[in-house]
Amino acid sequence: MRIILVSLFCFRFIALPSLLITLITSWILFQAESPLFLVYAIWTKLVTTALLLLLVILFRSSQFYFFNNLGFSNFSILARVSIIDLTIAVSFFTLALIL
C-alpha cells in the first residue's frame, strides 16, 4: 500500500501535462478512426513522458530526498510513475479505438 501511495504522490508532479497530452492524442486518434495513427500516438506519449520525467529530475530532484529516506530509489519512483502514466494512456487509446 505504501508503494502505491508513494507512486501516486510522485505522479502528481507530471499529472496535469501528462493527462492533457493523453487527452489530446486520444481525441486525435478518435477523430482519425484509424489504428495506424496509434503508432504516432504511442511514440508521442513515450517521448513526452520521457521529457516530463527529465523535467522532474532537473527541477524537482529535492522532492525525492524524503522518498529516498523511506527506502525508494529515484529509478524505482520514476519507473512507477512512467508505468502509471503509460497505463492511463493505453486505457484512453483503447477507449478511443473502441468508440
C-alpha angles and dihedrals in degrees: 000000000000091000092054093048092049091048093050092044091054092044089065089073090069102019101105100047091038094053091044091054091046093051093048094049091044091052091050089047090050092049093046092054088201127114088211090076088059090081091057092044093053093047091047090052094047093050095046092047090052091049093048091050089049089054090050090051092048101042107022102038092119089064090067096063091083092051091045088057089053089057102262120129122220091244094054092048093049092045092053092046091052091048091053091048095048092045090056090047094050092050092049092047090050091051091048092053095044096048 
